[in-house]
Amino acid sequence: MLPTKNARATRPCDPCPKKSTFMKFWYIRDVMPATEANERLIEHYGRLNYARKKFPSLSSPGYDARGRIYIQYGPLDEEVVDTMPGGADPFETWAYYKFGAPVTFDFVRKGLTYRLALDVDEGIKFTKRPLACIETLYERVLRRASLSPAYSTVFMELTNI
């Protein structure tokens, strides 16, 4: 019996395991396997190029969080963009309706790049004027209330303050 280390070396191996894995990955995602071209792979590279152009980032992989979501889910159905000078960092919300229930992604710009926001109040600059912060939050949520039930709920809570 061969030691484990040598047993592995005697097994037949794929000369290009990365290429083989890559091809299998995209083959099972091909929406029209009878055609010569892999339409899903072509769409993926199209999304990748679009993400690098429209959502650039200096860090690897060359696009920000918006690009990552765009590559995974494709073109968004609806978008709300806030640029409130002095009151908050730029904030974007993307909505997708093709999944049955609305799916939203929030992004906040920090420095030169956008990242996924965990809370709707991210990027709001809290000052000595708390009312101004609440007004900024109220406006942000109001503009998104039609996108999903989650925003509608937050909007209703804010109106009761």
N, C-alpha and C positions, 0 to 999 in steps of 0.2 A: 504494500500500500504506500502511495506517495504522500509525503507531508502536504498539508494544506497549501502552503506557499507554492509548491511545485504543481499541485493539482490544478490550480487556477491557470497556470501557464500552458497546460496541455489541452485545455478546452478550446474548441474552435471559437474564434472571436471575429467580430465585425471589424474590418479594416478602418472604417470611419464611423465609430459609434455615435459621435455627435451628429453627423449628417443623417444617419439612419433614424435617430431619435427625432430630429427635426422634421424629417419627411413623414414619419408616422404621425407626429403631433398634428401636422397640417393636413394630412390625408384624411384623418377622421373628422376634421372640421370642414372639409370641402362640401359645399352645398350641392354641387353638381359633379359627382365623381366621374360621370360618363364623358365629360369634356376634357380636353387636353390640359387646359389651364385650371389652376386651383383658384377659383373666384374669391374664396375667403382669404387666402394668402395675399392676393392682389389687393383686396380691400384693406387688409392689415397694414401693408406697406404704404398704401395711400394715406391711411390714418396716421401712421408714424411720421411721414413727411409733413403732413398738415400740422401735427402737434409740434414738430420742431420749428416750423415757420411761425405759427400763430401764438405759441405758448413757450417761447424760448427760455432757457435757463443756462447759466454759465457752468453749473455743476452737471455731472453725469446723471442721467442719460441724455441731456440736451434739451429737456422740456420740464415744465413744472408740474404741479399736482393736477392742473386743468388738463394738461396734455395726457397724463396717465389715465384720467377718467375718459377723455375723448377716445383714446386708443381702445380702451376696454369696451365702452358702451356706444361709441359712434356719435353722430351729430345729435345735439340736444334738441329738445322740443320747445323749450322756453327758457329765457334768461332774464335775470334782473341784475343790473349793475349799479352799484352806488359808488360815487366818488364825492365824498363830502369833505371839502378842504377844511382842515383844522379840527373838524368834529370827529373824524374816524378815518382809519386806514381804508383804502379801497376794498370793497367787499362784493363778491359775485355769488349768485345762486343759479345753479343749472337745474332744470327739471326734465325728467324723462317720464313719459306716460305709457310707453310700450310694454310695461311690466304688469299691467293691471292696475295696481295702486300706484299713485305718484311716488317717484323716487327723486329726492333732491340732494344736491351736493353744494355745500357752502365753501367758498374760498376767501381767504383774507390775504392781502399783500403785506408781506413783511420784508422791508428792504426792497430788493429788485425782483423778488419772485413771489408767486402765489403758493400757498399751502392750504391743505384742507383745514377748515375751521371746525372746531368741536362744539362751539356754542355760537348762537346768533349775536351775542354781544361782543364777540372777539373784535379787536381793533378799535373799539370805541374808546376814545381818550377820556378817562375819568378826571374831571377837573374839580375845582372848588365850587362849581355850579352844578349840583346834582340834577337839577331840573333840566339842564341842557343835555345831560347824558340820557335821561329818560326820554326826552323828546327825540333824540337821535335814534335810540332803540325803537321807539314807537314808529317813527317814519320807516325804518328798515323793515320792521315786521309788517307794517301796513302794506308796503309795496309787494310783499310776498304772500299775503294772506290767501290769495287765489291759487297759489301753486300747490299747496298740500294741506290736509287737515291739521298737521302739526303746527304749521304757521298760523292757521286760523285759531287754534286753541291758545297759542301764545298771545295772539292779538286780543282775544277776548279777555284773557287774564290782565293784560296791560290796560285795557279800557276800564277795568274795575279797580285800578289803583287809586 
